[in-house]
């Protein structure tokens, strides 16, 4: 694995549209919560050598790491992981929208609208919501 471009398919599949469809089909918060946990199982485990202070995300209650690189294709590629199951699922939701995209697309994506459409804001605790926004902010800060 030389590049992050091939590290994870998330962003290609599932992408934001796939996530929207899955949430629409999962009626009720309990089913959506289970979906988030299932999505987290799709996230590749971050190698220990990437779980460093340099990649540690600030603003998350649980530990989460983000590694990024701009590919030769001009798109940004991300590897992200957490020690919390629910956060791993939330990471998949974010990466489905932002991974393998050019910087302009990452910056322009309506993340608040996406989260609102999925119903996340009304069900996540304030600390989880802040952590979710911290992941998005870190991705946007790196993808310039």
trRosetta pair geometry for C-beta under 8 A, 3 or more apart (Angstrom, degrees):
i j d omega theta_ij theta_ji phi_ij phi_ji
1 6 6.3 -151 -136 89 79 103
1 7 6.0 79 -168 -94 127 73
2 6 7.6 47 48 37 71 122
3 6 6.0 84 72 16 85 88
3 7 7.3 -118 113 -30 50 91
3 69 6.6 -123 -157 85 83 144
3 71 6.4 83 174 -112 139 95
3 77 6.8 66 154 71 94 158
4 7 4.6 -34 -148 0 52 130
4 8 7.8 -19 -175 18 75 85
4 67 6.6 -168 -90 112 136 99
4 68 7.0 -109 49 -146 173 30
4 69 4.9 147 18 35 123 107
4 71 7.5 -124 66 -67 84 99
4 77 3.7 158 104 118 103 115
4 78 6.5 75 166 -37 140 5
4 79 5.4 -125 -132 -28 111 99
5 69 7.9 -80 -36 83 77 110
5 71 4.6 79 -72 -102 121 138
5 73 7.2 109 -120 16 138 119
5 75 7.6 99 -112 79 100 109
5 77 4.7 -110 -77 -77 51 160
5 100 7.2 94 -140 -108 68 91
7 44 6.5 -142 163 55 82 150
7 77 6.9 126 26 161 110 118
7 79 5.0 -60 136 -81 158 111
8 11 7.5 87 106 10 96 101
8 43 7.3 -3 -131 -144 143 54
8 44 5.2 -143 -88 9 102 117
8 78 8.0 -45 47 86 125 61
8 79 6.5 140 -7 -106 120 73
8 95 7.2 -8 109 162 139 148
8 99 6.9 -47 88 180 110 158
9 12 5.0 -79 -174 56 76 110
9 13 5.4 -19 145 56 117 79
10 13 7.6 -84 -104 84 34 34
10 14 6.5 -2 -133 48 71 66
10 42 6.5 124 -76 126 114 115
10 43 6.9 -1 -36 -101 154 67
10 92 5.7 -111 -140 -141 143 75
10 95 4.5 44 126 116 121 123
10 96 5.9 -75 -177 -76 88 62
10 99 5.5 64 104 45 79 155
11 15 6.2 41 178 -107 27 75
11 78 7.9 119 -48 40 144 96
11 95 5.4 -82 -57 158 95 77
11 96 6.0 -163 -85 -131 43 25
11 97 7.6 -60 -120 49 75 16
11 98 6.8 -72 -115 78 114 37
11 99 2.9 -122 -58 79 142 94
11 100 4.1 145 117 22 133 104
11 101 6.8 -129 -171 -27 122 89
12 15 6.3 -40 -178 -64 11 101
12 99 7.9 -78 -17 101 66 103
12 100 5.8 3 -48 52 87 164
13 18 6.6 86 -141 -29 63 163
14 18 3.8 -136 -154 92 93 136
14 19 5.5 112 143 -53 129 77
14 22 7.3 -26 -138 -14 152 137
14 39 7.5 -65 32 -131 143 104
14 42 7.5 57 5 118 103 170
14 92 7.2 56 53 167 115 105
14 96 4.9 -23 105 -121 89 122
15 18 5.3 100 47 9 59 103
15 19 7.3 -117 105 -4 32 92
15 96 5.4 143 -156 -177 21 83
15 97 7.4 99 -178 -85 64 37
16 19 5.6 -55 -149 36 34 113
16 20 6.4 38 152 -23 66 103
16 96 5.3 141 -69 126 48 95
16 97 4.1 65 -78 -96 114 77
16 109 7.8 -164 -70 -152 157 128
16 114 6.4 -71 -151 -132 120 129
17 20 5.6 -49 -149 33 34 114
17 21 6.5 33 153 -18 65 104
18 21 5.8 -56 -151 36 32 111
18 22 6.3 31 152 -19 66 106
18 96 6.7 -121 61 -161 100 130
19 22 5.7 -54 -146 37 31 111
19 23 6.3 28 157 -16 65 107
19 39 7.7 47 -117 -114 98 144
19 92 7.9 165 -98 127 123 88
19 93 5.6 122 -151 -130 149 72
19 96 4.7 115 -34 108 131 162
19 97 7.5 -66 30 -49 145 86
19 118 7.0 -28 143 -96 104 128
20 23 6.0 -59 -149 39 27 107
20 24 6.3 29 154 -21 64 109
20 114 7.9 -97 -76 -147 101 80
20 117 6.4 -18 -123 129 103 128
20 118 7.0 -109 -107 -79 59 85
21 24 5.7 -55 -146 36 30 113
21 25 6.4 24 156 -15 64 109
22 25 5.9 -61 -149 40 30 108
22 26 6.2 20 155 -15 67 111
22 35 5.9 153 149 -161 111 136
22 39 7.9 127 115 -72 158 114
23 26 5.7 -60 -140 41 33 105
23 32 5.9 43 -139 -124 81 107
23 35 6.7 172 -92 104 60 160
23 117 7.8 110 88 124 145 79
23 118 4.7 -95 -135 -138 172 80
23 119 7.0 175 177 24 126 101
26 31 4.0 -168 -176 129 87 106
26 32 4.8 135 114 -79 124 60
26 34 7.4 -160 -154 63 131 92
26 35 4.6 -76 -76 -39 168 140
27 31 5.8 48 63 42 45 148
28 31 5.0 85 69 14 87 102
28 32 6.9 -160 98 -5 43 91
29 32 5.4 -59 -142 43 36 112
29 33 5.9 43 156 -27 70 103
29 119 7.4 -127 -94 131 83 132
29 123 5.2 172 -135 -115 124 142
30 33 5.7 -50 -147 32 28 114
30 34 6.6 29 152 -16 61 103
31 34 5.6 -51 -150 36 34 112
31 35 6.4 41 148 -24 64 103
32 35 5.2 -48 -149 33 36 118
32 36 6.6 42 150 -23 65 97
32 118 7.7 142 -158 172 131 85
32 119 6.7 -49 -150 75 173 122
32 123 7.4 115 91 48 131 171
33 36 5.7 -47 -153 29 34 113
33 37 6.8 33 149 -15 63 102
33 86 7.9 -32 -159 -119 84 107
33 123 7.5 -131 -71 157 97 141
34 37 5.7 -53 -152 36 36 112
34 38 6.3 36 149 -19 67 106
35 38 5.5 -54 -147 38 33 112
35 39 6.2 38 153 -24 66 103
35 89 7.6 125 115 -164 55 133
36 39 5.6 -50 -148 32 31 114
36 40 6.7 38 151 -25 61 102
36 86 6.1 29 128 -145 125 70
36 89 3.5 105 170 137 71 147
36 90 6.5 16 -159 -56 117 64
36 93 7.3 -30 -122 -38 87 124
37 40 5.7 -51 -157 28 32 117
37 41 7.3 38 147 -24 60 97
37 85 5.7 17 -131 154 86 114
37 86 6.7 -39 -82 -91 75 59
37 89 5.5 -63 -71 -55 21 144
38 41 5.8 -49 -163 21 39 114
38 42 7.7 41 144 -21 61 97
38 89 7.3 68 50 -112 41 119
39 42 5.8 -50 -168 21 45 114
39 43 7.7 52 141 -30 66 95
39 88 7.8 174 102 120 74 77
39 89 4.3 95 70 -142 99 82
39 92 4.1 -163 156 77 106 149
39 93 6.6 55 137 -49 160 77
40 43 5.6 -39 -163 10 47 118
40 85 5.5 126 107 -173 162 62
40 86 7.1 -108 -53 -113 150 12
40 87 7.6 85 -114 76 129 40
40 88 3.2 86 -151 101 108 102
40 89 3.5 -64 -43 -55 98 70
40 90 7.9 13 -78 8 103 52
40 91 7.3 81 -114 42 79 95
40 92 6.1 -142 -81 -9 42 125
41 88 7.7 85 -46 123 33 132
42 92 5.8 83 66 -118 109 141
43 80 7.5 -66 -155 84 126 74
43 81 6.4 152 147 -107 123 74
43 88 5.0 -146 37 -173 146 97
43 89 7.9 -131 -17 -76 125 34
43 91 6.0 55 -105 87 149 119
43 92 5.4 -120 -61 -67 103 99
43 95 7.9 120 -109 29 100 149
44 79 7.3 -56 75 -142 110 98
44 81 7.8 -81 93 -79 56 114
45 81 6.3 67 -153 -124 41 146
46 50 4.9 -109 175 81 104 120
46 51 5.6 122 108 -60 119 91
46 65 5.6 172 135 73 174 126
46 67 7.4 141 -142 2 118 118
46 79 5.9 126 -112 151 94 108
46 80 7.4 -65 -69 156 126 12
46 81 3.5 -135 -15 8 114 142
47 50 5.1 86 66 7 80 103
47 51 7.5 -149 100 -11 42 88
48 51 5.5 -57 -150 30 41 113
49 52 7.3 -7 171 -39 42 110
50 55 5.7 2 172 18 73 169
50 65 6.2 134 133 140 88 142
50 67 5.0 -61 -158 -43 123 143
50 79 6.5 -23 169 103 163 132
51 55 6.9 -99 -118 72 23 123
51 56 7.9 61 -171 -74 56 82
51 65 5.2 -128 -116 -38 60 160
51 81 7.3 -59 -87 72 100 124
52 55 5.4 81 57 19 75 95
52 56 7.1 -112 106 -28 39 89
52 65 7.5 92 36 -132 47 132
53 56 5.3 -38 -143 6 36 123
55 65 4.2 45 124 -165 107 98
55 66 5.9 -166 -173 59 85 42
55 67 5.1 -24 -126 -68 134 79
56 63 6.8 -57 -137 -156 100 86
56 64 7.5 109 -156 77 56 46
56 65 5.7 -43 -91 -98 43 77
57 60 5.0 55 97 -3 111 123
57 64 4.4 -24 35 88 125 97
57 65 6.5 -162 -13 -97 86 21
57 66 5.5 69 -66 -4 107 108
57 134 5.9 120 163 134 114 112
57 135 6.3 -2 -150 -92 161 64
57 138 5.4 -85 -126 -45 103 163
58 134 6.6 -132 92 -164 53 129
58 138 7.9 145 39 -79 71 119
59 130 6.1 -127 175 149 95 94
59 131 6.3 165 127 -109 77 49
59 133 7.6 -85 148 84 138 80
59 134 3.1 179 96 -107 128 144
59 137 7.5 21 50 52 163 132
60 63 7.1 108 100 -130 120 11
60 64 4.4 5 74 19 174 118
60 82 7.2 -122 168 -119 150 119
60 87 6.9 77 -164 -139 125 143
60 131 4.0 77 -123 -139 69 103
60 134 5.5 -146 -53 78 75 141
60 135 7.1 59 -74 -54 119 88
61 84 8.0 30 87 -28 89 159
61 127 4.8 46 -47 162 137 122
61 128 7.3 -57 18 -75 127 51
61 130 8.0 88 -33 74 94 106
61 131 5.7 -77 7 -64 80 133
62 82 5.5 68 109 -176 120 112
62 83 5.6 -147 173 62 108 85
62 84 3.7 -69 -128 -19 174 127
62 87 5.2 -141 59 -17 135 154
62 131 7.2 45 30 -139 79 156
63 82 6.4 155 91 -152 56 65
63 83 4.6 42 55 6 101 117
63 84 7.8 142 43 -15 59 89
64 80 6.8 12 179 -176 99 94
64 81 6.9 -175 -148 94 63 39
64 82 4.1 -21 -98 -95 86 93
64 83 7.7 -125 -68 9 53 69
64 84 7.9 -52 -65 28 94 98
64 87 5.9 -120 -79 158 121 138
64 91 7.2 -180 -147 -76 124 126
64 131 7.2 120 -1 -173 145 109
64 135 6.6 -60 136 -88 152 104
65 80 6.7 -179 90 -145 55 52
65 81 5.6 -1 51 55 95 82
65 82 7.6 178 15 -78 64 48
66 78 6.4 -28 -161 -161 90 109
66 79 7.4 152 -155 82 42 52
66 80 4.7 -2 -105 -104 74 94
66 135 7.0 154 -68 -143 134 75
66 138 5.3 127 45 127 161 135
66 139 6.9 -120 -163 -72 147 72
66 142 7.5 -158 132 -12 123 152
67 78 7.0 144 78 -158 52 56
67 79 4.5 -6 58 58 103 100
67 80 7.5 -166 25 -70 62 51
68 76 6.1 -6 -169 -173 111 103
68 77 6.9 153 -154 81 61 48
68 78 5.0 -19 -100 -101 83 76
68 79 7.7 -163 -72 25 41 65
68 139 7.2 146 -83 -130 140 63
68 142 4.5 101 56 142 158 149
68 143 7.0 -111 -175 -61 148 79
69 76 7.4 165 87 -151 32 62
69 77 5.6 -18 64 60 79 95
70 74 7.2 -15 -179 -151 100 28
70 75 7.4 170 -154 90 63 27
70 76 5.6 -40 -100 -96 66 68
70 77 7.7 148 -110 16 18 78
70 103 7.9 -17 -111 -50 116 105
70 143 7.7 134 -84 -126 94 67
71 74 7.0 -40 78 24 77 22
71 75 5.2 -3 42 63 114 76
71 76 7.4 -177 3 -98 84 16
71 77 5.4 67 -41 -14 111 118
74 102 5.5 0 130 -108 98 101
75 100 5.3 20 153 -172 142 46
75 101 5.7 158 -149 88 101 6
75 102 5.4 -76 -101 -67 64 54
76 98 7.7 -31 85 160 117 86
76 99 7.6 -112 103 -141 79 40
76 100 7.6 -130 77 -82 50 11
76 101 6.3 -20 46 68 88 60
76 102 7.2 109 -2 -136 83 18
76 103 6.2 89 -29 -72 122 67
76 106 6.2 -7 39 -41 137 148
76 139 7.7 128 128 -173 143 88
76 142 7.2 130 -154 111 137 97
76 143 4.3 -55 -56 -113 167 110
77 99 6.5 49 -139 -165 49 83
77 100 6.0 36 -99 -81 77 60
78 95 6.1 -139 78 -118 121 103
78 98 7.1 23 7 108 142 101
78 99 5.1 -110 39 -108 99 92
78 139 6.3 -27 -87 -120 153 105
80 91 4.8 -157 110 -162 121 128
80 94 7.7 -28 66 79 163 120
80 95 6.3 -163 34 -63 124 124
80 135 6.9 74 -160 -151 151 114
81 88 6.8 3 -152 -110 59 92
81 91 7.2 157 -100 117 22 176
82 87 3.8 -77 109 105 167 122
82 88 5.2 -144 51 -63 99 68
82 91 6.2 177 -8 -32 113 135
83 87 7.8 26 55 56 44 133
84 87 4.0 70 76 12 105 113
84 88 6.8 -168 90 -16 53 82
85 88 5.7 -52 -153 28 31 114
85 89 6.9 28 153 -14 63 102
86 89 5.7 -55 -158 35 37 112
86 90 6.5 35 147 -18 68 106
86 128 7.1 -44 123 -129 129 131
87 90 5.4 -53 -146 39 37 113
87 91 6.3 47 151 -26 66 100
87 128 7.6 -142 -84 -137 81 89
87 131 6.6 -62 -117 135 112 140
88 91 5.6 -49 -151 29 31 116
88 92 6.9 35 149 -21 61 99
89 92 5.6 -48 -155 28 37 113
89 93 6.8 39 147 -20 64 101
90 93 5.4 -48 -154 31 39 116
90 94 6.6 37 149 -15 67 102
90 120 7.6 108 -122 -145 100 140
90 128 7.3 -175 -62 -178 161 100
90 131 7.7 79 99 105 155 104
90 132 5.3 -97 174 -102 135 102
90 135 7.4 146 124 20 104 157
91 94 5.7 -56 -150 39 34 109
91 95 6.0 27 155 -14 69 110
91 135 6.4 -137 -106 -152 75 157
92 95 5.8 -57 -138 44 29 107
92 96 6.1 43 156 -34 64 102
93 96 5.8 -46 -150 22 25 117
93 97 7.4 13 154 -8 55 105
93 118 7.0 59 -155 -127 135 175
93 120 7.5 128 145 -72 165 147
94 97 6.2 -71 -166 39 33 103
94 98 6.0 -20 161 19 72 119
94 111 7.7 21 -127 -138 84 118
94 132 7.1 -178 -60 -162 123 81
94 135 5.4 -144 -24 117 177 126
94 136 5.9 -136 -138 -76 125 80
94 139 7.0 176 159 -15 121 152
95 98 6.1 -80 -127 57 32 84
95 99 4.1 25 -171 -27 83 123
96 99 7.2 3 -64 25 13 104
97 109 5.6 132 162 180 113 152
97 111 7.0 140 112 -104 156 80
97 114 5.9 13 -91 -146 155 167
98 101 5.7 -101 -165 28 41 130
98 105 7.9 165 -131 115 58 92
98 106 5.0 68 -148 -123 97 90
98 109 6.4 -134 -84 31 84 159
98 136 7.5 162 -37 -129 155 74
98 139 5.4 57 140 154 155 151
98 143 7.6 -148 -179 -13 111 161
101 105 4.1 -111 175 86 118 128
101 106 5.2 146 94 -55 119 83
101 109 7.7 36 135 -42 169 130
101 143 7.9 28 84 -158 89 153
102 105 5.1 93 60 8 75 103
102 106 7.2 -141 99 -6 38 90
103 106 5.5 -58 -148 37 35 113
103 107 6.1 28 159 -16 70 108
103 143 4.6 178 -116 158 79 88
103 144 5.9 103 -149 -127 141 14
104 107 6.0 -57 -145 39 28 107
104 108 6.0 14 160 -10 65 117
105 108 6.0 -65 -138 45 26 103
105 109 6.3 43 160 -46 64 98
106 109 6.2 -40 -148 5 25 114
106 139 6.5 -130 -167 139 126 104
106 140 6.1 180 142 -104 105 67
106 143 4.4 4 78 108 161 154
107 140 6.1 105 -101 -143 65 100
107 143 7.1 -153 -47 102 82 107
109 114 7.1 4 161 -28 100 137
110 113 3.8 9 137 27 119 122
110 114 6.1 146 99 -23 71 86
111 114 5.3 -52 -146 35 34 117
111 115 6.3 33 157 -17 67 103
111 136 5.2 96 -163 -144 167 150
112 115 5.9 -53 -147 38 31 109
112 116 6.1 32 153 -20 64 109
112 121 8.0 37 -158 -62 73 137
113 116 5.5 -56 -145 39 30 113
113 117 6.1 35 154 -23 65 105
114 117 5.8 -53 -147 33 27 112
114 118 6.5 18 155 -10 61 108
115 118 5.9 -62 -150 42 30 107
115 120 4.5 -78 -166 52 84 120
115 121 5.4 89 135 -42 109 93
115 132 7.1 112 -111 138 138 143
116 119 7.5 37 -180 -75 32 29
116 120 7.7 -79 -66 40 22 78
116 121 5.8 -9 -92 7 63 129
119 122 5.9 -54 -171 40 72 106
119 123 6.2 46 140 -6 89 117
120 123 6.3 -88 -155 49 32 96
120 124 5.5 16 169 -19 79 119
120 129 7.6 145 136 -104 96 84
120 132 7.2 159 148 -143 140 174
121 124 6.6 -57 -127 33 21 102
121 129 6.3 66 -130 -118 64 126
124 128 4.0 -124 -176 92 106 120
124 129 4.7 138 102 -58 122 81
124 132 6.8 2 165 -12 171 138
125 128 4.7 93 52 7 79 103
125 129 6.9 -144 91 -5 40 88
126 129 5.6 -56 -146 39 32 114
126 130 6.3 33 155 -20 66 105
127 130 5.6 -51 -147 36 32 112
127 131 6.4 35 152 -20 63 105
128 131 5.6 -54 -148 37 32 113
128 132 6.3 37 151 -23 65 104
129 132 5.6 -51 -148 32 31 114
129 133 6.5 28 154 -14 63 105
130 133 5.8 -56 -149 40 32 109
130 134 6.3 38 149 -26 65 104
131 134 5.4 -50 -147 31 33 116
131 135 6.8 38 152 -22 64 98
132 135 5.9 -49 -157 28 33 111
132 136 6.8 28 148 -13 63 105
133 136 5.6 -53 -149 39 38 111
133 137 6.0 41 153 -22 69 107
134 137 5.6 -52 -142 38 30 114
134 138 6.3 34 156 -21 64 105
135 138 5.9 -55 -150 35 28 111
135 139 6.5 27 152 -18 63 106
136 139 5.8 -56 -152 36 31 111
136 140 6.3 26 154 -15 66 109
137 140 5.8 -58 -145 40 30 109
137 141 6.2 32 155 -23 66 107
138 141 5.7 -52 -144 34 29 112
138 142 6.5 22 158 -13 62 108
139 142 6.1 -65 -153 40 28 105
139 143 6.0 7 160 -4 68 116
140 143 6.0 -63 -131 47 29 99
141 144 7.3 -30 179 -32 31 112
